[in-house]
Amino acid sequence: MAIDIQENRNEGVDLRERGRDADGRTIFCDGRLFMQLLVFTGFEQHPKVLIRALNRSKLYGALYSSLHDPRGVGLLTVSENPEFFVTELQDYLRSTPFHGLKCRTELTFIGRTYAIGYETDLNETLFERPKRYVCNPEWPWAMWYPLRRAGAFEHLNAEERRTILMEHGGIGQAYGRSDHAHDIRLACHGLDQNDNDFVVGLLSKDLHPLSAIVERMRKTQQTSRYLSSIGPFFVGRVLWQQSVS
């Protein structure tokens, strides 16, 4: 995806993602990655049936065995083109062993990668890192959940919001540096069926760190004071992964 340092010369709304290069200039990227989690129940066969079908496909992402449902699986797919989810993916699901499974729509999450504005490598932030995280075989445990911020957060001044987000983000960075847990943050404004704002993916080599980081986040100002809802949670372990080229 091309990165541009030129301002948008057209008047109107600028939807490009923004970052800053090493010289402090604003950089732009007119693209992003979409991720969708579909959770199914009613699977009675051996997982290798689904794995074989996925190996023959052109899908990229991960298949999880559900922690909470012995007959449940979660399929995470990624694409830069949102039309993929209502064309190729749906055609695939209707023509493979997935077609006989019941979709748990309350656990359907979809979101888009985004930049905060200070990132120096937009390609890494928006595309490469999320794909690499999802398909890392060393992090087989996954926890996915949506959240919605309380309206009061938006009425704080910029410095107050920055301080609250830094507290929250610092915990995530500490867990990442120690290789306990790694996060994927997706915006889902208007995309989520329950009007959530974000979808979060937490990935780890073990299950306990995922529970521990959620517990730790409960004590932050953002979670304790400025979230109006969080969850439901999907927790699973990888059955299949395929890297994105």
GUKEKOL-880584 format. One record per residue (C-alpha): residue number from 1; x, y, z. Coordinates in nm, 3 decimals. Layout:
# GUKEKOL-880584
<seq = NUM X = X Y = Y Z = Z>
...
This chain:
# GUKEKOL-880584
<seq = 1 X = 0.000 Y = 0.000 Z = 0.000>
<seq = 2 X = 0.147 Y = 0.334 Z = -0.107>
<seq = 3 X = 0.229 Y = 0.589 Z = 0.161>
<seq = 4 X = 0.183 Y = 0.956 Z = 0.066>
<seq = 5 X = 0.324 Y = 1.269 Z = 0.229>
<seq = 6 X = 0.110 Y = 1.509 Z = 0.026>
<seq = 7 X = -0.192 Y = 1.682 Z = 0.173>
<seq = 8 X = -0.526 Y = 1.607 Z = 0.016>
<seq = 9 X = -0.580 Y = 1.889 Z = -0.235>
<seq = 10 X = -0.951 Y = 1.817 Z = -0.268>
<seq = 11 X = -1.188 Y = 2.000 Z = -0.039>
<seq = 12 X = -1.410 Y = 1.789 Z = 0.182>
<seq = 13 X = -1.365 Y = 1.490 Z = 0.412>
<seq = 14 X = -1.023 Y = 1.323 Z = 0.423>
<seq = 15 X = -1.059 Y = 0.954 Z = 0.514>
<seq = 16 X = -0.692 Y = 0.861 Z = 0.488>
<seq = 17 X = -0.501 Y = 0.717 Z = 0.783>
<seq = 18 X = -0.231 Y = 0.948 Z = 0.918>
<seq = 19 X = 0.111 Y = 0.909 Z = 1.078>
<seq = 20 X = 0.441 Y = 1.102 Z = 1.095>
<seq = 21 X = 0.773 Y = 1.030 Z = 0.926>
<seq = 22 X = 1.116 Y = 1.068 Z = 1.082>
<seq = 23 X = 1.122 Y = 1.437 Z = 0.988>
<seq = 24 X = 0.789 Y = 1.506 Z = 1.156>
<seq = 25 X = 0.595 Y = 1.542 Z = 0.832>
<seq = 26 X = 0.243 Y = 1.401 Z = 0.820>
<seq = 27 X = 0.218 Y = 1.085 Z = 0.612>
<seq = 28 X = -0.102 Y = 0.934 Z = 0.474>
<seq = 29 X = -0.229 Y = 0.593 Z = 0.367>
<seq = 30 X = -0.558 Y = 0.546 Z = 0.184>
<seq = 31 X = -0.610 Y = 0.186 Z = 0.290>
<seq = 32 X = -0.661 Y = -0.043 Z = 0.585>
<seq = 33 X = -0.715 Y = -0.408 Z = 0.673>
<seq = 34 X = -1.053 Y = -0.556 Z = 0.769>
<seq = 35 X = -1.087 Y = -0.856 Z = 1.000>
<seq = 36 X = -1.398 Y = -1.060 Z = 1.072>
<seq = 37 X = -1.458 Y = -1.333 Z = 1.329>
<seq = 38 X = -1.741 Y = -1.578 Z = 1.259>
<seq = 39 X = -1.822 Y = -1.831 Z = 1.532>
<seq = 40 X = -2.006 Y = -2.154 Z = 1.454>
<seq = 41 X = -2.156 Y = -2.431 Z = 1.665>
<seq = 42 X = -2.283 Y = -2.780 Z = 1.588>
<seq = 43 X = -1.960 Y = -2.925 Z = 1.450>
<seq = 44 X = -1.965 Y = -3.300 Z = 1.515>
<seq = 45 X = -1.673 Y = -3.420 Z = 1.302>
<seq = 46 X = -1.298 Y = -3.424 Z = 1.354>
<seq = 47 X = -1.138 Y = -3.078 Z = 1.307>
<seq = 48 X = -0.924 Y = -3.214 Z = 1.023>
<seq = 49 X = -1.234 Y = -3.196 Z = 0.803>
<seq = 50 X = -1.238 Y = -2.818 Z = 0.831>
<seq = 51 X = -0.860 Y = -2.793 Z = 0.820>
<seq = 52 X = -0.845 Y = -2.983 Z = 0.489>
<seq = 53 X = -1.109 Y = -2.754 Z = 0.343>
<seq = 54 X = -0.922 Y = -2.444 Z = 0.459>
<seq = 55 X = -0.592 Y = -2.574 Z = 0.319>
<seq = 56 X = -0.757 Y = -2.597 Z = -0.022>
<seq = 57 X = -0.894 Y = -2.245 Z = 0.004>
<seq = 58 X = -0.744 Y = -1.904 Z = -0.063>
<seq = 59 X = -0.856 Y = -1.774 Z = 0.276>
<seq = 60 X = -0.608 Y = -1.607 Z = 0.508>
<seq = 61 X = -0.644 Y = -1.601 Z = 0.883>
<seq = 62 X = -0.702 Y = -1.855 Z = 1.159>
<seq = 63 X = -0.945 Y = -2.121 Z = 1.276>
<seq = 64 X = -0.996 Y = -2.160 Z = 1.651>
<seq = 65 X = -1.143 Y = -2.433 Z = 1.867>
<seq = 66 X = -1.384 Y = -2.269 Z = 2.111>
<seq = 67 X = -1.300 Y = -2.285 Z = 2.481>
<seq = 68 X = -1.667 Y = -2.254 Z = 2.577>
<seq = 69 X = -1.834 Y = -2.484 Z = 2.325>
<seq = 70 X = -1.707 Y = -2.838 Z = 2.255>
<seq = 71 X = -1.883 Y = -2.824 Z = 1.917>
<seq = 72 X = -1.777 Y = -2.468 Z = 1.841>
<seq = 73 X = -1.516 Y = -2.311 Z = 1.614>
<seq = 74 X = -1.425 Y = -1.954 Z = 1.526>
<seq = 75 X = -1.306 Y = -1.850 Z = 1.180>
<seq = 76 X = -1.107 Y = -1.527 Z = 1.155>
<seq = 77 X = -1.047 Y = -1.394 Z = 0.805>
<seq = 78 X = -0.867 Y = -1.084 Z = 0.682>
<seq = 79 X = -0.889 Y = -0.874 Z = 0.368>
<seq = 80 X = -0.814 Y = -0.524 Z = 0.246>
<seq = 81 X = -1.136 Y = -0.531 Z = 0.046>
<seq = 82 X = -1.457 Y = -0.542 Z = 0.255>
<seq = 83 X = -1.650 Y = -0.686 Z = -0.042>
<seq = 84 X = -1.458 Y = -1.010 Z = 0.021>
<seq = 85 X = -1.672 Y = -1.084 Z = 0.328>
<seq = 86 X = -2.003 Y = -1.070 Z = 0.139>
<seq = 87 X = -1.882 Y = -1.239 Z = -0.181>
<seq = 88 X = -1.588 Y = -1.481 Z = -0.176>
<seq = 89 X = -1.613 Y = -1.570 Z = 0.192>
<seq = 90 X = -1.986 Y = -1.633 Z = 0.187>
<seq = 91 X = -1.957 Y = -1.839 Z = -0.131>
<seq = 92 X = -1.684 Y = -2.044 Z = 0.036>
<seq = 93 X = -1.886 Y = -2.105 Z = 0.353>
<seq = 94 X = -2.186 Y = -2.224 Z = 0.152>
<seq = 95 X = -1.982 Y = -2.476 Z = -0.048>
<seq = 96 X = -1.772 Y = -2.640 Z = 0.227>
<seq = 97 X = -1.831 Y = -2.828 Z = 0.555>
<seq = 98 X = -1.905 Y = -2.493 Z = 0.719>
<seq = 99 X = -2.243 Y = -2.478 Z = 0.545>
<seq = 100 X = -2.408 Y = -2.719 Z = 0.792>
<seq = 101 X = -2.299 Y = -2.529 Z = 1.100>
<seq = 102 X = -2.500 Y = -2.272 Z = 1.291>
<seq = 103 X = -2.348 Y = -1.924 Z = 1.303>
<seq = 104 X = -2.356 Y = -1.765 Z = 1.647>
<seq = 105 X = -2.425 Y = -1.413 Z = 1.526>
<seq = 106 X = -2.392 Y = -1.268 Z = 1.876>
<seq = 107 X = -2.021 Y = -1.351 Z = 1.845>
<seq = 108 X = -1.971 Y = -1.205 Z = 1.497>
<seq = 109 X = -1.712 Y = -0.927 Z = 1.520>
<seq = 110 X = -1.572 Y = -0.715 Z = 1.237>
<seq = 111 X = -1.344 Y = -0.414 Z = 1.243>
<seq = 112 X = -1.078 Y = -0.219 Z = 1.056>
<seq = 113 X = -0.721 Y = -0.134 Z = 1.141>
<seq = 114 X = -0.651 Y = 0.233 Z = 1.204>
<seq = 115 X = -0.370 Y = 0.474 Z = 1.286>
<seq = 116 X = -0.365 Y = 0.711 Z = 1.584>
<seq = 117 X = -0.153 Y = 0.973 Z = 1.407>
<seq = 118 X = 0.200 Y = 0.933 Z = 1.541>
<seq = 119 X = 0.299 Y = 0.605 Z = 1.373>
<seq = 120 X = 0.612 Y = 0.629 Z = 1.157>
<seq = 121 X = 0.537 Y = 0.314 Z = 0.953>
<seq = 122 X = 0.176 Y = 0.302 Z = 0.839>
<seq = 123 X = 0.225 Y = -0.012 Z = 0.633>
<seq = 124 X = 0.347 Y = -0.195 Z = 0.943>
<seq = 125 X = 0.069 Y = -0.055 Z = 1.162>
<seq = 126 X = -0.222 Y = -0.106 Z = 0.924>
<seq = 127 X = -0.125 Y = -0.422 Z = 0.738>
<seq = 128 X = 0.188 Y = -0.618 Z = 0.824>
<seq = 129 X = 0.176 Y = -0.635 Z = 1.204>
<seq = 130 X = -0.192 Y = -0.738 Z = 1.236>
<seq = 131 X = -0.149 Y = -1.011 Z = 0.974>
<seq = 132 X = 0.171 Y = -1.131 Z = 1.136>
<seq = 133 X = 0.012 Y = -1.143 Z = 1.479>
<seq = 134 X = -0.294 Y = -1.343 Z = 1.369>
<seq = 135 X = -0.082 Y = -1.602 Z = 1.190>
<seq = 136 X = 0.198 Y = -1.640 Z = 1.446>
<seq = 137 X = 0.215 Y = -2.012 Z = 1.538>
<seq = 138 X = 0.384 Y = -1.924 Z = 1.868>
<seq = 139 X = 0.066 Y = -1.752 Z = 1.990>
<seq = 140 X = -0.206 Y = -2.018 Z = 1.960>
<seq = 141 X = -0.440 Y = -1.879 Z = 2.227>
<seq = 142 X = -0.674 Y = -1.599 Z = 2.128>
<seq = 143 X = -0.933 Y = -1.382 Z = 2.298>
<seq = 144 X = -1.159 Y = -1.154 Z = 2.090>
<seq = 145 X = -1.414 Y = -0.909 Z = 2.228>
<seq = 146 X = -1.587 Y = -0.578 Z = 2.144>
<seq = 147 X = -1.613 Y = -0.270 Z = 2.364>
<seq = 148 X = -1.795 Y = 0.059 Z = 2.367>
<seq = 149 X = -1.670 Y = 0.381 Z = 2.523>
<seq = 150 X = -1.896 Y = 0.590 Z = 2.741>
<seq = 151 X = -1.996 Y = 0.925 Z = 2.593>
<seq = 152 X = -1.829 Y = 1.104 Z = 2.883>
<seq = 153 X = -1.487 Y = 1.010 Z = 2.744>
<seq = 154 X = -1.543 Y = 1.225 Z = 2.436>
<seq = 155 X = -1.613 Y = 1.528 Z = 2.655>
<seq = 156 X = -1.271 Y = 1.513 Z = 2.821>
<seq = 157 X = -1.006 Y = 1.749 Z = 2.693>
<seq = 158 X = -0.726 Y = 1.619 Z = 2.472>
<seq = 159 X = -0.471 Y = 1.597 Z = 2.754>
<seq = 160 X = -0.708 Y = 1.402 Z = 2.980>
<seq = 161 X = -0.786 Y = 1.156 Z = 2.701>
<seq = 162 X = -0.416 Y = 1.115 Z = 2.624>
<seq = 163 X = -0.332 Y = 1.039 Z = 2.988>
<seq = 164 X = -0.607 Y = 0.779 Z = 3.017>
<seq = 165 X = -0.508 Y = 0.608 Z = 2.692>
<seq = 166 X = -0.140 Y = 0.609 Z = 2.790>
<seq = 167 X = -0.221 Y = 0.426 Z = 3.114>
<seq = 168 X = -0.418 Y = 0.165 Z = 2.923>
<seq = 169 X = -0.164 Y = 0.137 Z = 2.641>
<seq = 170 X = 0.130 Y = 0.111 Z = 2.880>
<seq = 171 X = -0.008 Y = -0.211 Z = 3.027>
<seq = 172 X = -0.049 Y = -0.360 Z = 2.681>
<seq = 173 X = 0.305 Y = -0.263 Z = 2.585>
<seq = 174 X = 0.445 Y = -0.419 Z = 2.904>
<seq = 175 X = 0.269 Y = -0.749 Z = 2.834>
<seq = 176 X = 0.392 Y = -0.738 Z = 2.475>
<seq = 177 X = 0.755 Y = -0.670 Z = 2.567>
<seq = 178 X = 0.753 Y = -0.969 Z = 2.801>
<seq = 179 X = 0.584 Y = -1.184 Z = 2.533>
<seq = 180 X = 0.289 Y = -1.255 Z = 2.763>
<seq = 181 X = 0.019 Y = -1.112 Z = 2.535>
<seq = 182 X = -0.005 Y = -0.916 Z = 2.210>
<seq = 183 X = -0.298 Y = -0.705 Z = 2.098>
<seq = 184 X = -0.477 Y = -0.616 Z = 1.776>
<seq = 185 X = -0.700 Y = -0.307 Z = 1.791>
<seq = 186 X = -0.977 Y = -0.265 Z = 1.536>
<seq = 187 X = -1.229 Y = 0.017 Z = 1.497>
<seq = 188 X = -1.585 Y = -0.099 Z = 1.433>
<seq = 189 X = -1.792 Y = 0.221 Z = 1.449>
<seq = 190 X = -2.112 Y = 0.157 Z = 1.255>
<seq = 191 X = -1.994 Y = -0.192 Z = 1.156>
<seq = 192 X = -2.086 Y = -0.369 Z = 1.479>
<seq = 193 X = -2.440 Y = -0.503 Z = 1.516>
<seq = 194 X = -2.447 Y = -0.390 Z = 1.882>
<seq = 195 X = -2.306 Y = -0.041 Z = 1.819>
<seq = 196 X = -1.966 Y = -0.107 Z = 1.973>
<seq = 197 X = -1.669 Y = 0.116 Z = 1.898>
<seq = 198 X = -1.374 Y = -0.126 Z = 1.894>
<seq = 199 X = -1.286 Y = -0.494 Z = 1.861>
<seq = 200 X = -0.982 Y = -0.615 Z = 2.052>
<seq = 201 X = -0.784 Y = -0.932 Z = 1.982>
<seq = 202 X = -0.542 Y = -1.062 Z = 2.246>
<seq = 203 X = -0.298 Y = -1.335 Z = 2.144>
<seq = 204 X = -0.065 Y = -1.542 Z = 2.360>
<seq = 205 X = 0.131 Y = -1.865 Z = 2.390>
<seq = 206 X = -0.068 Y = -1.949 Z = 2.704>
<seq = 207 X = -0.422 Y = -1.892 Z = 2.827>
<seq = 208 X = -0.349 Y = -1.743 Z = 3.170>
<seq = 209 X = -0.186 Y = -1.418 Z = 3.045>
<seq = 210 X = -0.502 Y = -1.336 Z = 2.849>
<seq = 211 X = -0.711 Y = -1.355 Z = 3.163>
<seq = 212 X = -0.446 Y = -1.167 Z = 3.361>
<seq = 213 X = -0.426 Y = -0.871 Z = 3.123>
<seq = 214 X = -0.805 Y = -0.832 Z = 3.118>
<seq = 215 X = -0.804 Y = -0.838 Z = 3.498>
<seq = 216 X = -0.529 Y = -0.576 Z = 3.506>
<seq = 217 X = -0.710 Y = -0.354 Z = 3.255>
<seq = 218 X = -1.021 Y = -0.350 Z = 3.476>
<seq = 219 X = -0.834 Y = -0.120 Z = 3.715>
<seq = 220 X = -0.752 Y = 0.146 Z = 3.457>
<seq = 221 X = -0.952 Y = 0.466 Z = 3.428>
<seq = 222 X = -1.061 Y = 0.383 Z = 3.076>
<seq = 223 X = -1.216 Y = 0.051 Z = 3.175>
<seq = 224 X = -1.348 Y = 0.138 Z = 3.519>
<seq = 225 X = -1.488 Y = 0.483 Z = 3.432>
<seq = 226 X = -1.514 Y = 0.531 Z = 3.058>
<seq = 227 X = -1.637 Y = 0.203 Z = 2.908>
<seq = 228 X = -2.011 Y = 0.153 Z = 2.886>
<seq = 229 X = -1.988 Y = -0.211 Z = 2.774>
<seq = 230 X = -1.736 Y = -0.486 Z = 2.707>
<seq = 231 X = -1.785 Y = -0.833 Z = 2.560>
<seq = 232 X = -1.911 Y = -1.089 Z = 2.486>
<seq = 233 X = -1.581 Y = -1.276 Z = 2.475>
<seq = 234 X = -1.471 Y = -1.546 Z = 2.234>
<seq = 235 X = -1.177 Y = -1.752 Z = 2.360>
<seq = 236 X = -1.017 Y = -2.020 Z = 2.148>
<seq = 237 X = -0.704 Y = -2.208 Z = 2.053>
<seq = 238 X = -0.567 Y = -2.228 Z = 1.700>
<seq = 239 X = -0.653 Y = -2.526 Z = 1.484>
<seq = 240 X = -0.530 Y = -2.375 Z = 1.158>
<seq = 241 X = -0.342 Y = -2.068 Z = 1.041>
<seq = 242 X = -0.245 Y = -1.942 Z = 0.701>
<seq = 243 X = -0.014 Y = -1.647 Z = 0.653>
<seq = 244 X = -0.107 Y = -1.359 Z = 0.428>
<seq = 245 X = 0.134 Y = -1.306 Z = 0.141>
